Amino acid sequence: MQPDDIKRLIETGLECSYLKVDGDGRHFEAVVVSPEFESKATLARHRLVYATLGGHFASEALHALSLKTFTPAQWREQQS
């Protein structure tokens, strides 16, 4: 898998106001900003993102994904 593949999968399953995915073909990191994260704990946010990736972890097409998840308000604060 490539970063653009992962980005497409996440965008298809989750409303994102900002999404960036980087990686080397096996290990990836993503910054995901979504209004769907409002009032959700970090683990719940990560589960939402992982749900968009289907069986790609089980098939080992995707080995590792490090996530940073933010609500739009948190992201605005982060950028200040």
C-alpha positions in Angstrom: 0.0 0.0 0.0 1.0 3.6 -0.6 0.0 6.7 1.5 -2.5 7.8 -1.2 -4.2 4.4 -0.9 -4.6 4.7 2.8 -5.8 8.3 2.5 -8.5 7.3 0.0 -9.7 4.6 2.3 -9.9 6.9 5.3 -11.6 9.7 3.3 -14.2 7.2 2.0 -15.3 6.1 5.5 -14.8 9.2 7.6 -15.6 12.9 7.2 -12.2 14.6 7.3 -11.5 18.3 7.3 -7.8 17.6 7.1 -5.9 14.4 6.4 -2.2 13.7 5.8 -0.7 10.3 5.4 3.0 9.5 5.1 4.9 6.3 5.0 7.4 3.9 3.4 5.0 1.2 2.1 4.8 -0.8 5.3 4.9 1.7 8.2 2.7 4.8 8.0 1.7 7.8 10.1 -1.5 9.8 9.7 -2.9 13.1 11.0 -6.7 12.9 10.8 -8.9 15.9 11.7 -12.6 15.1 11.8 -15.8 16.5 13.3 -16.8 12.9 13.9 -14.2 12.9 16.7 -16.2 15.4 18.8 -16.7 14.1 22.4 -14.8 10.8 21.7 -11.8 9.5 23.6 -8.6 8.8 21.7 -9.2 5.1 21.5 -12.7 5.6 20.0 -11.2 8.0 17.5 -8.5 5.4 16.5 -11.2 2.7 16.2 -13.1 4.9 13.7 -10.1 5.3 11.6 -9.1 1.6 11.7 -12.7 0.7 10.7 -12.2 2.6 7.4 -9.2 0.3 6.6 -11.1 -2.9 6.6 -9.1 -6.1 6.5 -5.9 -4.4 5.3 -4.1 -5.1 8.6 -5.3 -8.8 8.6 -4.0 -9.3 5.1 -0.7 -7.6 6.1 -1.0 -5.1 3.2 -0.8 -2.6 6.0 1.6 -3.4 8.8 1.7 -0.3 11.1 -0.2 3.0 11.3 0.6 5.7 13.8 -2.3 8.1 14.3 -2.7 11.6 15.5 -6.4 12.5 15.7 -7.9 15.9 16.3 -11.3 17.6 16.2 -11.4 20.7 14.0 -11.2 23.0 17.1 -8.2 21.0 18.5 -6.5 21.2 15.1 -7.0 25.0 15.0 -5.4 25.3 18.4 -2.6 23.0 17.4 -1.8 25.2 14.4 -1.6 28.4 16.5 
